[in-house]
């Protein structure tokens, strides 16, 4: 009975890791896309560097700020 419970817990943990890995990969792709769009924008070089640094060091907040206030085409 105890061995069965441990096996069950291990399956739950691995499933959580897989979902986190997939969501993490999706998030990474979105942040990379935002960095590429920033680099291709018509903003000045200093603004581009600042936005890219914000996206790298503050991924969640940086992406939200970039979507609201970031450089436009």
HUCOR-V718209 format. One record per helix or strand of 3 or more residues. SS is the DSSP state (H for helix, E for strand). FROM is the first residue (numbers start at 1). LEN is the number of residues. Records with the same first field share a line. If there is no record, write none. Layout:
SS: FROM-LEN ; FROM-LEN
//
This chain:
H: 2-39 ; 45-13 ; 59-11
//
